[in-house]
Structures are given as structure tokens and as C-alpha cells.
Amino acid sequence: MFNMSRWVRVAPLLLAVYAFSPWSQAAENTKVEVKCPAPASNPPVNTKDFELGCNGKAVCLLEDSLQIKKISKTAKLDKVALTFCDGGGHREPVIRSLNPGEDLATPLSLPLSGQLTDKLILANKNPGFWKQSTSANIHKNKLDVTVSLTVTEPIEPPPASEPKTKQVTYHQAITVDIAALWKSGLIKPLITGAACPKGACTFGQTLDLTIPALPAWLEATGMERSSIKLALYGTLLPGLVQDVTVAEPAALSFKLARGLSPDKGLDPWVSVLESVASQKEPLKVVLTNEQGQRLSEVFAVTDKTNFELPKKEAGIVPVIIFLVVLALIFGPDFGRRLVRDAPPVTELEDTDTYTMAYSLGKSQMLFWTALVFVSWAYLWWATGDPWNFNDTALILMGISSATAVGALASNPLPSKVQAWVTDLGKVNDQIAAITPGTTVPVALTDQKAALLVEINNKVKTSGWWITDVTRNVGDTETGLHRVQSLLFTLAFGLAFGFLVIQTMAMPVLPATALALLGISGTAYVGFKFADPKSATK
């Protein structure tokens, strides 16, 4: 049978143990809620009763201890509470209850770290903490803390009946420097908003970040605004430039631009685009330093702000467009003329220009021009960024142009063709020397016609583009240097186009790949220069 009397006798003992236990103090901490600001009805601490401070410092540091010295011989200190505005309309309490045996014979030393630091770390998660009316002070890392002393003191004069003491709460304000929290990394800036001025973010716009604690953080760490970088979905975008026109000290703005890539590897935007296209999670924004180390809390954009960035919807469309562009260029006579060798004599320019052999150098230049142009137009349409070029595209255009110029400058002719060209020049000189009005001898006109036929037969096209670009002029054998240059051009072009479709960006090819393409083009031009003009073919 349940023995009630036994529990009645034990209950006071259990209550006493609980009263002096850490659980009691923790529970007391959770129950106290004081409205901001501190109530003005509490009387200030009388310096004749108590003295408190941080060893005479005007501003306390977190590593300091609050010294409380009891002067009064009659007042009994029961409780010390440190409170500060947490930004949510309440004053966050840190309470230290004294045991009955603590009579403050020696000054009480309360470390400001510990519970106060823990409360500040929690308060940092609340954006309102950095938007208080004391923002001018707190943005310089100076926090106003109210020290409340709950004191039991005798009633003077003593009443005729009980009680003879009363409990009074006094308060005094101190200033605490919290810069050490930033320097230690215990708290990080909190991003409270990320949006573009025109709604959905696209390339070419600015992404505005609201960071209430930014001035305090910069003040404490000494970090320069320009060294702060942006990461989206965990990917560092080191090339984004800050918009320095933003005058709001608690804001950062980054220009969303493409083509700003690291020295090696693919454009870092690639992984960002893949995350956006998957639509599996909201946009995640975080500040980093130049090494990619996280500086702020991660902010997930859950409102209507979004990125109107491209998805992989085009598929084979850019390839089809590229082939159509090439067909439009090669199809008309004018286009076919662009990629043919120049006639060795002026007489063939007006009559048989379109029968000259196809030029490998000119074909490569046209190929890269069409590929880069189609990629640029496609990316402009897909991303909204008209300036999507990068260094790789410019280098590829430069290599193809240099190869074409070098091939045109060399362009050797076989010795027999060169002899025919020389003979044709002599015949033209003889015809020019004939007195005007005099009939040109038939032998000269026949000789000129025969020479033109011989020259044309040697330099005209075989009828197949692939045959012309893999052979030297007037040659019947395939040239290894030409095949090498052609294969590398087609392979790199295929990889370039594939990466454009896959990554929605102009790819960043490594320096070794670009060097390989340049060496191939140089070898092609070099072999043309080295080709002896005394060749019999």
C-alpha cells in the first residue's frame, strides 16, 4: 500500500537538493523573460551597497570577469542576472543564483564568457539582434548588458510584524566588447536576404545580399570587402565582381557574369547550372574568402527569388544549327570561293576561280569561326548573356587565323607548275610588247592557252573537299602533316561543341590542349614552307 506519510517527510529534502542543483538554475534561466528595453522602474545599484565592473575598464571584454564587491553589511545578494536584448523583443537572461553560504566576504568574480558567450551565439541566429535601436553601437561590437542584482535587505525602520526584510532588484549597465566572437569564428555573419532587383536572377544582373552584422564583422576582423567572394550551391565563383555602388553598409552585391573562369578546369558555373536545372533544392548562398573557406552562415533562398538559368533543353539543336551554317557558307559559289586556294595566275581568277583546290588553312579558319559564332549565339539565347566569350574562344580563333595566314604565305607550287607560271609570264611580256593595233601571233595565243590549261589542271580541285585538304597542290599523295592538323581540328571542334551543350558555357580548355592544337597548325605550315619547290609533282 502506498505510504503517503513517507513521501511527505522526504519531499522537503528533495526540494532542497533540487534548489541548489544545476538543473534548477537551468530551469530558472528558461523561465525568465524580460521585455526589451530594460524596465526603468528598477532602481540603480547604490554604490554604497555594491560595486561592480571589470577592474575599472570602461568597456568589458568577453575574456574578463565581472567583479561584484559587497559593501553593505546588511544586504544579502541572492541572484545576479546579465541581460541583453536578443532582437526578438525579449532580454536574454544569464542568471547566477548564490548559495546561502555565499556571503561575498570576498568579491564575486563572474566570467563573462561561458553562458554569456553561449547566449550570444544563439542571439546571432536572430536577424533582429543586429537590427536593434542600438545598432550604431552594436555594429561597432559594443553590446549593452544590464547587470541586475536581486538583493534581500532589512526594512528600515523594521515593521511591527513580519516580514522584516524585503527583496529588491537593482540594475546597472555595462558595455561588453564582443569582437572576440568574430575573431574566434564562434559566430559568423548571417545572410538574411538574397534577391535581384528585377525579380528572378539572370546573367548580367546583380545579386543583392542583406547581412545585418556585416559592419560589425568587418570592424572586428579587419577584412576588406573586396576580398569577400560568393559561393552558390557550395561552388566558389571567384571571378564575380562586387557592385561597389551599393551604399548600404549591411549589404553586398555581386554581378552575375559568365566567362570569368579559373586558370584550369571548366567554368565553375557548370556545377551551379546543374544544381539549378535539377530543381531539387533551393538556392544556397554563402560568403567565402579567396581560398574558398566559409565565412558566413549558409542561406537557403526559399522565397520567390529564383534563378532563371538555362536547363539542358537544346540537345542536338546547336549541332543542327552549326551544320546549317556550314551548308549556307559552302553552298553558294561565294562561300565555296572563301575556302579555296588563290589561283597562281591572274587569268584564272576571272574564269576558273571556283575550280581551285580547297584550302586546309582557310577551311580550318571557317570551321572555328562558324563554331564559335554558333556557340556564342546559342549561349546568348540560352543564358541571356551576350558576352559569353572567354579566353579559350579567343585563342582558338587566333590559332586558326594564324594557321590560315601562314598557309597562304607559303603556298608552294610544284616545280613544273612554277615553270609553267614563269613561261606564262614570258608569253604575256611578249604579247604586251607587240605594237598596239598589231595582230597577236597565233603561236603566242595558242601557247598562252596551253599553259593556262596545264596550270589549271594541276591546281584545280579534285572534286572532293577531303581529297584537296589532305594533299599539297598538284600532289597525288596524302600529306601526313595535313591529316594530323585536320584530325586535331575536328576532334577539338567536336569536344568544344559537346562541352558547350553540356555545360551551357564556353568551355575552358587547358593550356596543354591549346598548345597541342597550336603545334599541329605550326607543323602544317612548317611542312608547307619546307616542301621543296623543285618537286616533280
SULFENUR-V846328 format. One record per helix or strand. SS is the DSSP state (alpha for helix, beta for strand). FROM is the first residue (numbers start at 1). LEN is the number of residues. If there is no record, write none. Layout:
BEGIN
ss->SS from->FROM len->LEN
ss->SS from->FROM len->LEN
END
This chain:
BEGIN
ss->alpha from->4 len->16
ss->alpha from->22 len->10
ss->beta from->34 len->2
ss->beta from->43 len->2
ss->beta from->50 len->5
ss->beta from->57 len->1
ss->beta from->60 len->2
ss->beta from->65 len->6
ss->beta from->76 len->10
ss->beta from->90 len->8
ss->beta from->108 len->4
ss->alpha from->115 len->10
ss->alpha from->127 len->5
ss->alpha from->135 len->4
ss->beta from->142 len->13
ss->beta from->165 len->13
ss->alpha from->179 len->6
ss->beta from->189 len->1
ss->beta from->193 len->4
ss->beta from->199 len->1
ss->beta from->201 len->1
ss->beta from->206 len->5
ss->alpha from->214 len->8
ss->alpha from->225 len->3
ss->beta from->229 len->4
ss->beta from->235 len->3
ss->beta from->242 len->1
ss->beta from->251 len->5
ss->alpha from->269 len->10
ss->beta from->283 len->6
ss->beta from->294 len->1
ss->beta from->296 len->1
ss->beta from->299 len->3
ss->beta from->307 len->1
ss->alpha from->317 len->15
ss->alpha from->333 len->6
ss->beta from->340 len->1
ss->alpha from->347 len->5
ss->alpha from->353 len->3
ss->beta from->356 len->1
ss->beta from->358 len->1
ss->alpha from->360 len->24
ss->alpha from->391 len->20
ss->alpha from->415 len->19
ss->alpha from->442 len->18
ss->beta from->460 len->1
ss->alpha from->465 len->5
ss->beta from->471 len->1
ss->beta from->478 len->1
ss->alpha from->480 len->24
ss->alpha from->511 len->20
END
